[in-house]
Amino acid sequence: MGSTDSRMPGQGYHLNYLMGNVPARVFGLFWMPETWEGEKMTASAMQTPVPELGRLLKHWRQVQGLSQLDLALEAGSSARHLSFIETGRSQPSREMVLRLGEALELPLRERNRLLGAAGYTAAYGARSLEDAEFDKVREALDFMLRQQEPFPAIVMNRVFDVLMINRAGALMLEMLGLRAGAVKGPPNILRLTLHPDGLRRVLRDWEQAAAHLVERAHRQLKGATENDPLRQLLAEVLDYPGVPESFAVENPSADALPVLPLEFLLEGETLSWITTVASFGTPQDVTAEEIMVESFFPANAQTEKLVRARMAAAGD
């Protein structure tokens, strides 16, 4: 079968976030979510007083469980100098801020935030996935999606928006009959999983599977601010009817199993999957760092046989 262009022109593709109107035959369907207000470093952020840097450093030190001496040693500095930076008595160089961000093992987005708080410009871009400089990244993602056929694969960002999906993934969701009122923007896996009209209807052991996904979101929110888009999204989905109150609190035991099978009920049959999540190994851009590729693999021979037959019937 010949390859097709995986990108949809323009932005703001209108579709149901529960995937109701996703074309099942389009490989590598591509969405661009709207950029949230904090996505780019603003001029006002660059003028933030240095004490804000001290507040951020202290916050992340505590999140990581580090003393001033611990962090200073990791960054090749002294506890005295770090103390002066945190209290605003010393202005760190750009290089020192970058070393501190690296020593704290911060995401690139948060390293940019440290730089902004110190009065410096961002070191890492946050380009759109449609940007020309992302051509090779998109090619790699397209290749991964194509190679995963006839089994599903999706590309997500940090807030679990689905940016790309292969034909098998779109077909599986269509088979599961996920339809609801149309909304603007890309499908979102958190909404899809926790919404009463979403996967809850067809996912065996829904509560266990949903708890696993919510725990992933909690981990990604480690140290995040209150206005973080993922935190706001998590608050939204936790307010859905029937979502256990215990989901609001981080629970590492939710990930106690080495692999959690996902079992979907389909017309008297059970589709059983295990999944892997991949990311780019050496990202130098915020968008690239936050991309996740989730691939689905049949957990048994029955699932593999059923899915191959459905894909063949769909014209694979």
Backbone bond lengths (Angstrom), bond angles and torsions (degrees), N, CA, C in turn:
res aa  C-N    CA-C-N  psi(-1)  N-CA   C-N-CA  omega(-1)  CA-C   N-CA-C  phi
1 M - - - 1.468 - - 1.522 109.49 -
2 G 1.297 119.08 133.71 1.449 122.17 -178.68 1.510 111.09 -70.34
3 S 1.340 116.95 151.20 1.454 120.34 -180.00 1.520 109.85 -77.63
4 T 1.322 115.07 155.66 1.459 121.14 179.49 1.511 108.78 -122.90
5 D 1.320 116.17 156.48 1.461 120.76 178.03 1.508 108.54 -65.97
6 S 1.315 117.02 126.27 1.456 120.52 -174.40 1.516 112.84 -85.19
7 R 1.324 118.31 -5.23 1.458 118.91 -172.22 1.532 111.51 -105.24
8 M 1.311 114.04 136.99 1.451 120.84 175.69 1.520 107.64 -94.18
9 P 1.335 120.49 132.58 1.464 121.43 -177.28 1.519 111.69 -67.20
10 G 1.342 114.76 145.11 1.452 119.84 173.32 1.515 112.55 80.09
11 Q 1.328 115.56 -174.38 1.446 121.85 -179.23 1.519 109.36 -124.55
12 G 1.349 115.06 170.68 1.451 120.05 175.96 1.508 113.50 71.21
13 Y 1.346 118.87 39.08 1.451 121.93 177.83 1.525 108.75 -59.99
14 H 1.337 117.54 125.85 1.452 121.36 -176.65 1.515 110.29 -86.74
15 L 1.319 115.70 121.05 1.453 119.20 177.96 1.509 108.31 -159.55
16 N 1.308 114.85 167.95 1.440 122.13 178.62 1.515 109.02 -77.24
17 Y 1.346 117.73 129.98 1.455 116.92 -179.43 1.512 111.86 -69.29
18 L 1.315 118.65 -12.93 1.461 121.36 172.48 1.514 110.78 -91.48
19 M 1.332 116.21 15.96 1.462 123.28 170.77 1.519 114.33 72.26
20 G 1.320 117.85 20.06 1.455 119.48 -176.25 1.507 114.51 -62.75
21 N 1.340 118.35 -36.38 1.460 118.69 -176.40 1.527 112.32 -114.31
22 V 1.335 116.65 35.42 1.465 120.49 175.81 1.522 109.64 -80.59
23 P 1.327 118.70 123.90 1.462 120.32 177.22 1.521 110.51 -61.72
24 A 1.319 117.38 122.87 1.458 120.83 -174.75 1.527 112.34 -76.41
25 R 1.331 117.07 -18.40 1.460 118.45 -173.43 1.523 113.11 -98.43
26 V 1.316 118.15 1.19 1.460 120.09 -175.56 1.522 109.63 -96.58
27 F 1.326 116.77 115.70 1.465 121.43 179.43 1.519 109.79 -76.61
28 G 1.331 115.59 137.53 1.459 120.33 174.34 1.506 113.12 63.56
29 L 1.336 118.11 38.41 1.459 120.92 179.43 1.524 108.94 -54.78
30 F 1.329 117.46 137.99 1.460 121.69 -166.74 1.520 110.32 -124.53
31 W 1.330 116.52 125.36 1.464 121.10 176.00 1.513 110.01 -119.15
32 M 1.317 117.31 149.53 1.456 121.14 170.92 1.519 108.22 -120.48
33 P 1.331 118.87 109.05 1.456 120.57 178.11 1.514 110.47 -68.72
34 E 1.334 116.01 156.69 1.448 120.04 178.37 1.522 109.60 -66.78
35 T 1.319 117.13 143.11 1.458 122.25 -179.22 1.522 109.63 -74.94
36 W 1.329 116.67 131.17 1.461 118.52 177.79 1.515 109.70 -79.56
37 E 1.332 116.56 160.31 1.458 121.21 -167.78 1.519 113.38 -60.74
38 G 1.323 117.23 -29.98 1.457 119.44 -177.84 1.507 114.05 -87.18
39 E 1.323 118.04 9.02 1.454 121.15 -172.90 1.520 112.54 -65.96
40 K 1.335 117.41 -38.27 1.458 120.22 -176.54 1.524 110.19 -112.91
41 M 1.330 115.00 147.40 1.451 120.29 178.19 1.524 109.32 -69.52
42 T 1.324 118.05 126.85 1.458 122.04 -177.83 1.523 110.41 -98.83
43 A 1.330 115.24 163.33 1.460 119.86 179.41 1.523 110.60 -62.67
44 S 1.349 116.75 -37.64 1.458 119.35 -179.44 1.519 111.21 -65.63
45 A 1.347 116.32 -34.34 1.465 119.68 178.81 1.523 110.44 -65.15
46 M 1.344 116.09 -34.35 1.450 119.56 -179.12 1.529 111.78 -66.80
47 Q 1.364 116.62 -20.60 1.450 120.80 -176.71 1.518 112.18 -97.40
48 T 1.354 116.69 7.34 1.452 120.45 179.70 1.523 109.89 -62.49
49 P 1.331 119.26 133.85 1.465 121.14 -178.62 1.521 111.37 -59.37
50 V 1.330 115.82 151.92 1.453 121.66 -178.83 1.531 112.73 -57.66
51 P 1.367 121.01 -35.66 1.462 118.91 178.02 1.528 113.88 -50.90
52 E 1.333 118.63 -28.81 1.461 120.68 175.41 1.518 110.47 -62.01
53 L 1.321 116.97 -33.98 1.456 120.53 175.80 1.524 109.94 -63.18
54 G 1.321 116.46 -43.50 1.456 119.93 178.78 1.515 111.96 -61.06
55 R 1.317 116.52 -40.44 1.460 120.25 178.69 1.526 110.97 -63.00
56 L 1.336 115.62 -43.67 1.463 119.80 179.80 1.528 111.56 -65.22
57 L 1.339 116.16 -43.09 1.463 119.17 179.78 1.524 111.18 -61.85
58 K 1.314 116.62 -44.53 1.460 119.98 179.48 1.531 110.41 -63.32
59 H 1.339 115.67 -41.20 1.470 120.26 178.88 1.523 110.86 -58.88
60 W 1.329 117.01 -50.02 1.456 120.04 -176.53 1.530 111.82 -71.96
61 R 1.326 117.79 -30.88 1.466 120.01 174.27 1.524 110.49 -60.04
62 Q 1.341 114.55 -44.90 1.462 119.14 -178.73 1.521 111.13 -68.17
63 V 1.339 116.05 -38.55 1.464 119.63 177.37 1.521 110.73 -60.05
64 Q 1.339 116.37 -40.77 1.460 121.60 -178.32 1.529 113.30 -86.55
65 G 1.324 116.59 -4.60 1.463 119.73 178.83 1.515 113.57 71.15
66 L 1.341 117.45 37.46 1.463 122.00 -177.45 1.524 110.71 -112.10
67 S 1.314 116.19 142.60 1.459 120.84 170.61 1.520 108.67 -83.98
68 Q 1.337 116.19 170.76 1.466 118.60 176.30 1.518 110.71 -61.18
69 L 1.317 116.78 -37.63 1.463 120.04 179.66 1.528 110.78 -66.73
70 D 1.326 116.80 -43.06 1.465 120.66 178.24 1.528 110.90 -56.69
71 L 1.334 115.60 -49.99 1.461 120.00 -177.40 1.518 110.75 -67.01
72 A 1.318 117.57 -41.12 1.463 121.00 -179.22 1.530 110.61 -60.53
73 L 1.315 116.54 -42.70 1.460 119.97 179.82 1.526 111.22 -64.90
74 E 1.320 116.65 -41.65 1.466 120.76 178.83 1.520 111.56 -63.93
75 A 1.343 116.58 -33.22 1.469 121.00 -176.65 1.525 112.23 -93.18
76 G 1.322 118.19 1.94 1.459 120.67 179.70 1.506 112.90 71.48
77 S 1.339 117.10 36.49 1.457 121.80 -179.32 1.528 108.55 -129.47
78 S 1.333 116.16 -161.44 1.464 121.04 178.37 1.521 109.50 -121.43
79 A 1.320 116.30 155.57 1.465 120.73 178.22 1.528 110.10 -61.55
80 R 1.328 117.34 -35.29 1.468 121.08 -179.94 1.524 110.57 -64.31
81 H 1.345 116.27 -45.98 1.463 119.57 -179.90 1.529 110.72 -64.22
82 L 1.344 116.84 -41.64 1.461 119.75 179.19 1.522 111.20 -64.74
83 S 1.325 116.45 -38.21 1.461 120.05 176.51 1.513 111.09 -60.92
84 F 1.321 117.09 -41.30 1.463 121.51 178.49 1.531 110.97 -64.66
85 I 1.340 116.53 -38.04 1.471 119.91 178.57 1.525 110.02 -65.58
86 E 1.328 116.75 -44.43 1.467 120.38 -177.22 1.517 112.11 -66.26
87 T 1.323 117.90 -30.11 1.461 120.77 179.85 1.516 112.95 -92.01
88 G 1.340 117.18 -2.64 1.452 120.37 178.49 1.512 113.75 83.95
89 R 1.314 118.10 9.15 1.462 121.32 -178.89 1.521 111.97 -84.90
90 S 1.330 116.63 -12.22 1.459 120.06 -179.79 1.522 109.11 -135.55
91 Q 1.342 116.05 138.69 1.456 121.79 177.86 1.532 108.75 -96.68
92 P 1.325 118.09 111.79 1.466 119.58 -178.49 1.517 111.35 -74.82
93 S 1.309 116.36 153.58 1.458 120.65 173.73 1.518 109.41 -73.87
94 R 1.311 115.11 165.12 1.468 119.98 176.98 1.533 110.08 -60.03
95 E 1.336 116.23 -41.44 1.456 120.25 179.91 1.520 111.16 -62.15
96 M 1.337 117.24 -39.68 1.464 119.98 179.46 1.529 111.02 -65.03
97 V 1.319 116.87 -40.53 1.474 119.67 179.14 1.520 109.86 -62.07
98 L 1.339 116.37 -42.07 1.461 120.03 178.71 1.528 111.04 -64.51
99 R 1.339 117.19 -38.85 1.465 120.23 179.01 1.530 110.30 -65.88
100 L 1.318 116.63 -38.42 1.465 120.13 178.46 1.527 110.85 -65.29
101 G 1.324 116.41 -42.08 1.459 119.82 178.01 1.511 111.91 -62.60
102 E 1.336 116.12 -39.07 1.461 120.23 178.41 1.524 110.80 -68.97
103 A 1.326 117.01 -42.39 1.460 120.95 -179.89 1.532 111.34 -62.99
104 L 1.332 116.21 -33.43 1.469 121.18 178.57 1.527 111.97 -81.81
105 E 1.345 116.28 -5.33 1.463 122.91 -178.90 1.534 111.04 55.76
106 L 1.321 114.76 44.56 1.460 120.17 -178.11 1.521 111.30 -79.29
107 P 1.336 117.48 148.87 1.459 120.43 169.53 1.531 109.43 -58.95
108 L 1.318 116.36 155.90 1.467 120.10 -177.91 1.526 111.72 -59.40
109 R 1.314 116.49 -35.64 1.470 119.65 178.52 1.526 110.93 -58.75
110 E 1.335 116.78 -42.05 1.458 120.74 -178.74 1.521 111.79 -75.25
111 R 1.328 117.89 -28.27 1.470 120.09 175.51 1.533 109.64 -66.51
112 N 1.326 116.18 -40.15 1.465 119.82 174.68 1.524 111.01 -60.07
113 R 1.331 114.74 -38.51 1.463 119.27 -179.54 1.523 111.22 -64.79
114 L 1.335 117.00 -40.28 1.457 120.42 175.69 1.526 110.92 -60.45
115 L 1.324 116.37 -44.70 1.462 120.35 179.10 1.519 111.11 -60.86
116 G 1.323 116.78 -44.04 1.456 120.31 179.02 1.516 112.09 -61.41
117 A 1.338 116.00 -40.19 1.455 120.11 179.77 1.521 111.94 -66.06
118 A 1.343 115.84 -27.04 1.469 120.53 178.70 1.522 112.08 -88.69
119 G 1.330 117.33 -2.03 1.459 120.80 178.24 1.510 114.86 93.75
120 Y 1.344 117.53 12.35 1.463 121.26 -178.50 1.523 110.53 -106.84
121 T 1.335 115.18 158.98 1.459 120.14 176.62 1.531 110.17 -74.69
122 A 1.315 115.49 160.51 1.465 120.67 -178.91 1.520 111.02 -64.51
123 A 1.315 116.16 144.84 1.464 121.38 178.17 1.519 111.98 -92.98
124 Y 1.329 116.35 -22.77 1.463 120.99 -174.37 1.520 109.80 -122.35
125 G 1.330 115.07 130.43 1.452 120.25 179.02 1.519 111.37 -71.31
126 A 1.326 114.86 166.75 1.469 121.69 174.74 1.520 106.13 -135.65
127 R 1.337 115.46 64.62 1.458 121.15 -173.33 1.527 111.83 -73.00
128 S 1.317 114.85 158.79 1.453 120.59 171.20 1.521 108.88 -71.28
129 L 1.324 116.75 148.81 1.454 120.65 177.56 1.524 111.08 -65.12
130 E 1.323 116.82 -16.22 1.466 121.20 177.26 1.520 112.18 -85.96
131 D 1.334 117.39 -6.47 1.457 121.44 -177.86 1.525 110.51 -59.79
132 A 1.338 115.92 145.14 1.470 120.82 -178.72 1.526 111.75 -59.34
133 E 1.335 117.22 -31.42 1.457 120.30 -179.16 1.533 111.99 -72.37
134 F 1.322 116.16 -8.01 1.462 120.34 178.26 1.526 111.94 -99.50
135 D 1.325 117.45 12.03 1.469 119.90 -179.04 1.527 111.85 -54.06
136 K 1.323 116.87 -48.28 1.465 120.61 -177.83 1.526 111.42 -68.63
137 V 1.326 116.30 -33.48 1.464 119.58 176.90 1.526 110.14 -65.21
138 R 1.336 115.93 -45.00 1.475 119.09 178.57 1.525 110.89 -63.85
139 E 1.333 116.36 -39.37 1.462 119.14 178.15 1.525 110.77 -60.84
140 A 1.333 116.75 -41.91 1.457 120.80 178.97 1.526 110.83 -64.24
141 L 1.337 116.11 -41.67 1.466 119.80 179.41 1.527 110.57 -66.72
142 D 1.326 117.05 -42.88 1.467 120.65 176.91 1.527 110.72 -58.29
143 F 1.334 115.84 -42.26 1.464 120.36 -179.37 1.526 110.53 -63.03
144 M 1.319 117.22 -44.58 1.459 121.32 179.63 1.521 111.32 -62.12
145 L 1.326 116.68 -42.25 1.465 120.19 179.42 1.525 110.71 -65.41
146 R 1.324 115.67 -42.45 1.462 120.02 -178.54 1.530 111.10 -66.73
147 Q 1.336 116.62 -42.32 1.451 120.33 -179.27 1.525 112.98 -66.09
148 Q 1.326 116.16 -24.15 1.463 119.38 -178.58 1.534 112.39 -77.05
149 E 1.343 117.57 -19.10 1.459 120.11 176.75 1.530 110.38 -56.19
150 P 1.331 118.57 142.77 1.468 128.59 10.18 1.518 114.15 -91.07
151 F 1.340 117.11 23.02 1.456 120.31 -179.20 1.530 109.81 -108.93
152 P 1.334 116.99 155.70 1.473 120.91 -172.77 1.528 113.90 -69.24
153 A 1.325 114.70 150.79 1.465 122.30 171.38 1.524 107.98 -153.77
154 I 1.316 116.18 143.60 1.463 121.53 179.74 1.520 109.78 -135.00
155 V 1.327 115.58 151.15 1.460 122.57 174.23 1.520 107.30 -111.46
156 M 1.329 115.95 125.00 1.467 121.26 -178.39 1.521 110.72 -123.14
157 N 1.326 115.10 160.14 1.459 119.56 170.78 1.529 108.97 -100.33
158 R 1.292 116.46 -172.40 1.467 122.43 -174.28 1.521 113.74 -61.00
159 V 1.330 117.18 -29.20 1.466 120.34 -178.65 1.528 111.62 -97.63
160 F 1.337 116.26 16.34 1.457 123.49 175.02 1.531 113.64 69.40
161 D 1.340 117.07 21.99 1.461 120.15 168.67 1.521 108.07 -72.06
162 V 1.323 117.13 136.46 1.462 121.28 176.67 1.523 108.07 -83.77
163 L 1.329 116.77 115.19 1.455 122.07 -179.27 1.524 111.92 -92.73
164 M 1.324 116.59 -34.76 1.459 122.02 179.34 1.522 108.25 -144.25
165 I 1.322 115.76 153.30 1.462 120.85 178.64 1.523 108.11 -150.65
166 N 1.320 117.73 143.16 1.460 118.22 178.76 1.530 110.67 -86.62
167 R 1.310 116.78 174.87 1.463 121.94 -175.47 1.520 111.04 -61.88
168 A 1.329 116.48 -40.26 1.460 120.08 -179.23 1.518 111.14 -64.38
169 G 1.332 117.02 -38.53 1.458 120.60 178.54 1.511 111.83 -65.48
170 A 1.334 116.05 -44.84 1.460 119.86 178.67 1.525 111.22 -64.12
171 L 1.350 116.27 -39.16 1.459 120.14 179.20 1.527 111.33 -66.02
172 M 1.340 116.91 -41.31 1.454 119.67 -179.92 1.523 111.11 -61.26
173 L 1.328 116.82 -43.73 1.455 119.47 179.97 1.524 111.27 -66.13
174 E 1.329 116.19 -36.82 1.461 119.52 175.91 1.529 110.45 -64.22
175 M 1.327 116.67 -41.12 1.461 121.29 177.79 1.524 111.36 -60.70
176 L 1.327 117.03 -34.13 1.456 121.13 -179.15 1.520 112.23 -79.80
177 G 1.338 117.21 -4.97 1.466 121.79 173.88 1.504 114.81 66.90
178 L 1.339 117.13 41.17 1.454 120.50 -178.20 1.521 109.92 -85.46
179 R 1.312 116.38 101.23 1.462 121.62 -177.90 1.526 109.75 -138.53
180 A 1.345 115.38 140.67 1.468 120.88 175.16 1.516 107.76 -160.23
181 G 1.364 118.25 -170.10 1.453 120.51 -178.86 1.517 112.29 -65.63
182 A 1.332 117.31 141.96 1.464 122.34 -176.11 1.521 111.83 -69.51
183 V 1.332 115.83 141.74 1.454 122.61 173.19 1.520 108.13 -134.10
184 K 1.335 115.68 163.89 1.450 120.17 179.57 1.519 110.16 -85.76
185 G 1.319 116.91 138.22 1.449 120.91 174.76 1.512 112.83 114.89
186 P 1.323 115.60 177.40 1.467 120.11 -177.58 1.515 111.40 -77.46
187 P 1.341 117.93 159.38 1.462 120.51 172.72 1.527 109.17 -62.92
188 N 1.303 117.01 153.67 1.456 121.28 -179.48 1.522 108.94 -130.03
189 I 1.332 116.37 126.43 1.457 121.12 -173.65 1.526 112.58 -67.44
190 L 1.335 118.30 -34.58 1.458 119.48 176.77 1.525 110.89 -63.89
191 R 1.323 116.39 -46.67 1.472 119.34 177.93 1.528 110.23 -63.85
192 L 1.308 115.71 -44.40 1.454 121.47 -177.96 1.527 111.13 -59.04
193 T 1.316 117.07 -38.13 1.459 121.18 -176.56 1.523 112.78 -80.13
194 L 1.335 117.77 -38.93 1.457 119.84 -173.05 1.528 114.56 -96.06
195 H 1.320 118.33 -17.26 1.463 120.25 -178.83 1.532 110.35 -66.59
196 P 1.349 117.92 139.61 1.468 120.56 -179.59 1.527 113.60 -58.06
197 D 1.328 117.47 -28.54 1.468 120.83 -179.52 1.519 112.63 -95.17
198 G 1.331 117.33 7.90 1.460 120.84 -177.78 1.514 112.24 -99.54
199 L 1.325 115.59 -133.22 1.460 121.05 -175.32 1.525 113.46 -68.89
200 R 1.312 116.94 -14.80 1.463 119.91 -179.78 1.533 111.58 -56.31
201 R 1.315 115.86 -31.90 1.471 120.64 -177.43 1.522 112.55 -72.64
202 V 1.322 117.01 -25.86 1.469 119.65 -170.41 1.525 113.49 -123.57
203 L 1.316 117.63 0.85 1.458 121.91 -175.94 1.527 109.89 -100.71
204 R 1.326 116.13 115.02 1.461 120.72 177.02 1.533 108.52 -68.10
205 D 1.341 116.00 143.93 1.467 121.25 -176.02 1.526 110.00 52.49
206 W 1.333 114.75 48.15 1.463 120.76 -176.03 1.526 112.07 -55.27
207 E 1.320 117.02 -43.54 1.463 119.13 -174.92 1.525 111.42 -62.13
208 Q 1.318 117.82 -40.52 1.460 120.72 179.42 1.525 111.06 -66.89
209 A 1.341 116.23 -43.53 1.465 119.97 179.94 1.527 110.93 -66.23
210 A 1.339 116.29 -41.44 1.468 120.15 179.92 1.526 110.54 -65.99
211 A 1.335 116.96 -38.60 1.462 120.36 178.90 1.528 110.88 -61.90
212 H 1.329 116.37 -37.53 1.468 121.08 178.25 1.533 110.52 -62.78
213 L 1.324 117.12 -44.51 1.462 120.96 -179.41 1.523 111.13 -67.47
214 V 1.327 116.75 -42.57 1.466 120.71 178.70 1.524 110.61 -62.55
215 E 1.332 116.84 -36.58 1.455 120.32 178.17 1.523 110.94 -64.79
216 R 1.333 117.18 -37.08 1.471 120.64 174.72 1.518 110.50 -60.02
217 A 1.330 116.34 -42.00 1.466 120.51 179.11 1.525 110.72 -64.79
218 H 1.321 117.29 -42.61 1.463 120.62 178.02 1.525 110.51 -59.13
219 R 1.327 117.48 -42.89 1.466 120.42 -179.70 1.520 110.98 -62.92
220 Q 1.321 116.73 -40.24 1.462 120.27 -179.60 1.531 111.82 -70.32
221 L 1.324 116.81 -17.88 1.457 120.96 179.87 1.527 112.46 -91.81
222 K 1.310 117.59 4.14 1.460 120.60 -179.59 1.528 110.19 -55.67
223 G 1.316 115.34 117.36 1.456 120.58 178.38 1.516 115.02 80.74
224 A 1.336 118.88 -1.23 1.468 121.81 -175.25 1.528 111.29 -72.49
225 T 1.327 115.60 157.69 1.459 121.96 -179.85 1.527 110.86 -79.63
226 E 1.328 115.73 167.45 1.459 120.63 -179.08 1.521 112.85 -65.78
227 N 1.342 117.66 -28.76 1.467 120.22 -178.01 1.525 112.37 -93.07
228 D 1.331 117.16 12.78 1.455 120.31 176.98 1.527 109.59 -61.60
229 P 1.328 119.32 131.81 1.471 121.31 -178.28 1.531 113.24 -57.25
230 L 1.316 117.64 -35.46 1.458 119.67 179.36 1.523 110.42 -68.66
231 R 1.334 117.68 -38.01 1.464 120.02 177.70 1.528 110.40 -63.79
232 Q 1.328 116.42 -40.36 1.463 120.29 178.72 1.522 111.27 -66.47
233 L 1.330 116.51 -39.93 1.459 120.68 177.84 1.526 110.92 -65.44
234 L 1.331 116.48 -42.46 1.459 119.74 179.86 1.525 110.71 -62.21
235 A 1.325 116.98 -40.54 1.473 120.20 177.45 1.528 110.17 -61.49
236 E 1.324 116.25 -38.50 1.472 120.49 179.41 1.528 111.47 -63.01
237 V 1.332 117.11 -50.04 1.459 119.57 -174.39 1.526 111.83 -73.61
238 L 1.337 117.21 -28.71 1.463 119.34 177.77 1.523 111.27 -70.13
239 D 1.318 116.41 -15.92 1.464 121.20 178.86 1.529 112.20 -89.51
240 Y 1.337 117.78 -2.21 1.460 120.66 177.67 1.534 109.81 -63.88
241 P 1.325 117.69 148.74 1.469 120.42 178.08 1.528 111.32 -59.16
242 G 1.324 115.49 136.51 1.460 120.43 174.36 1.512 115.81 84.98
243 V 1.327 117.71 -2.32 1.461 120.00 178.20 1.529 108.47 -79.13
244 P 1.323 118.86 125.35 1.479 121.33 -177.73 1.527 112.08 -58.21
245 E 1.334 115.90 139.06 1.461 120.43 178.97 1.525 111.48 -62.41
246 S 1.323 116.96 -26.68 1.471 120.62 -178.53 1.519 112.35 -64.40
247 F 1.335 117.96 -20.24 1.460 121.18 -179.95 1.529 112.12 -64.95
248 A 1.339 117.16 -20.89 1.464 120.38 -176.71 1.525 112.22 -71.09
249 V 1.334 116.84 -15.66 1.467 121.49 -177.65 1.518 109.32 -112.20
250 E 1.327 116.36 136.11 1.458 120.67 178.62 1.526 110.06 -59.86
251 N 1.332 116.11 135.16 1.459 121.54 -177.29 1.530 109.47 -139.87
252 P 1.338 117.71 89.26 1.468 120.82 -177.17 1.520 113.94 -56.28
253 S 1.332 117.92 -24.83 1.466 120.08 -179.64 1.514 112.10 -66.50
254 A 1.345 117.35 -14.79 1.469 120.63 177.86 1.518 110.86 -64.34
255 D 1.338 117.00 -20.01 1.454 121.76 179.47 1.530 111.90 -106.61
256 A 1.340 116.08 27.13 1.458 119.89 -174.83 1.529 112.54 -67.64
257 L 1.332 117.40 -31.75 1.456 119.94 -179.30 1.527 110.85 -73.93
258 P 1.352 117.81 143.76 1.479 119.36 177.54 1.517 112.28 -62.61
259 V 1.329 117.36 -38.60 1.464 122.52 176.80 1.525 107.81 -142.67
260 L 1.325 116.88 131.46 1.461 120.73 178.76 1.523 109.48 -103.13
261 P 1.331 118.69 109.28 1.469 120.15 177.83 1.533 110.70 -66.78
262 L 1.323 115.58 142.57 1.463 121.64 172.75 1.518 107.60 -106.69
263 E 1.320 116.58 122.62 1.459 121.15 -177.16 1.517 110.17 -118.51
264 F 1.342 115.44 118.40 1.453 121.87 179.78 1.526 109.55 -106.15
265 L 1.319 115.94 135.90 1.457 121.90 179.65 1.527 109.11 -92.59
266 L 1.333 116.95 122.26 1.458 121.72 -175.10 1.526 110.02 -136.33
267 E 1.332 115.82 107.01 1.463 121.67 174.30 1.534 111.93 47.61
268 G 1.321 115.65 49.18 1.453 120.16 178.42 1.515 114.44 82.89
269 E 1.331 117.34 -7.56 1.466 121.98 178.01 1.526 109.49 -105.07
270 T 1.325 115.80 159.77 1.466 121.18 177.02 1.515 109.86 -118.36
271 L 1.325 115.96 123.19 1.464 121.77 173.75 1.523 107.32 -96.14
272 S 1.313 116.62 116.48 1.461 121.17 -176.75 1.527 109.83 -112.26
273 W 1.351 116.05 125.85 1.459 121.18 -174.31 1.524 111.33 -128.62
274 I 1.323 115.42 151.44 1.454 122.16 160.28 1.527 106.02 -118.00
275 T 1.319 117.15 151.59 1.463 119.30 -175.50 1.518 111.12 -128.47
276 T 1.324 114.97 155.63 1.461 122.48 171.78 1.521 108.40 -123.33
277 V 1.320 116.66 150.25 1.463 121.91 177.98 1.522 108.18 -121.46
278 A 1.331 116.72 123.82 1.463 122.16 -178.59 1.529 110.25 -116.80
279 S 1.327 115.80 154.59 1.463 121.40 177.06 1.516 108.48 -142.79
280 F 1.335 116.73 169.29 1.458 121.01 178.51 1.527 109.62 -75.78
281 G 1.334 116.08 137.73 1.447 120.70 -172.28 1.519 115.74 -77.36
282 T 1.338 118.24 -32.64 1.469 120.80 -176.24 1.529 110.68 -131.72
283 P 1.316 118.28 59.88 1.468 119.95 -176.74 1.528 111.77 -70.12
284 Q 1.323 115.61 142.50 1.452 122.09 174.22 1.523 110.09 -123.87
285 D 1.311 116.39 19.57 1.460 122.99 179.48 1.527 106.97 -141.72
286 V 1.327 116.22 141.46 1.463 121.38 -177.57 1.521 111.27 -58.17
287 T 1.327 116.54 -46.32 1.465 120.64 -179.01 1.518 110.95 -60.50
288 A 1.344 116.73 -45.81 1.457 120.42 -179.30 1.524 111.52 -63.08
289 E 1.337 117.03 -39.49 1.460 120.12 -179.33 1.521 111.50 -64.26
290 E 1.329 116.83 -33.57 1.464 120.19 -172.63 1.530 113.83 -90.29
291 I 1.318 117.19 -0.36 1.467 120.64 179.01 1.526 110.21 -75.19
292 M 1.332 115.33 134.53 1.467 122.15 175.18 1.527 108.28 -124.37
293 V 1.326 116.80 135.33 1.456 122.00 176.23 1.527 107.77 -113.45
294 E 1.321 116.77 113.21 1.465 120.65 -179.73 1.521 108.72 -104.26
295 S 1.324 115.36 123.15 1.463 122.03 -178.68 1.525 109.60 -113.56
296 F 1.328 115.35 138.84 1.463 121.81 -178.20 1.528 109.24 -104.94
297 F 1.339 115.52 134.49 1.457 121.90 178.01 1.524 109.55 -125.98
298 P 1.335 118.02 136.46 1.467 119.90 179.77 1.528 111.01 -58.37
299 A 1.333 116.07 134.22 1.459 120.32 178.90 1.524 112.12 -88.40
300 N 1.337 116.34 -7.75 1.469 119.29 177.63 1.524 109.27 -155.40
301 A 1.326 115.68 168.76 1.463 121.45 -176.88 1.530 111.58 -67.38
302 Q 1.324 117.25 -32.84 1.456 120.67 -179.05 1.523 111.09 -62.60
303 T 1.336 116.58 -44.01 1.463 120.58 178.79 1.523 110.95 -63.83
304 E 1.321 116.69 -45.22 1.467 120.06 179.76 1.525 111.22 -59.07
305 K 1.323 117.10 -45.50 1.461 121.33 -179.14 1.526 111.21 -62.93
306 L 1.324 117.15 -44.58 1.461 121.23 -178.61 1.527 111.50 -64.36
307 V 1.330 116.43 -44.73 1.466 120.31 -177.23 1.526 110.76 -68.18
308 R 1.318 117.66 -41.76 1.466 119.88 178.04 1.533 110.56 -61.08
309 A 1.319 117.05 -39.27 1.467 120.57 179.10 1.521 110.64 -66.28
310 R 1.329 117.12 -42.50 1.471 120.01 179.56 1.523 111.34 -65.75
311 M 1.321 117.67 -40.39 1.457 120.58 178.62 1.519 110.93 -65.72
312 A 1.329 117.08 -38.97 1.457 120.72 178.59 1.527 110.38 -65.08
313 A 1.330 116.67 -40.81 1.461 120.91 178.68 1.528 111.53 -66.60
314 A 1.337 116.28 -27.46 1.466 120.44 179.60 1.522 112.51 -81.93
315 G 1.352 116.55 -3.78 1.452 119.69 175.93 1.495 114.59 101.35
316 D 1.344 117.47 22.70 1.455 120.44 178.35 1.517 111.63 -64.48
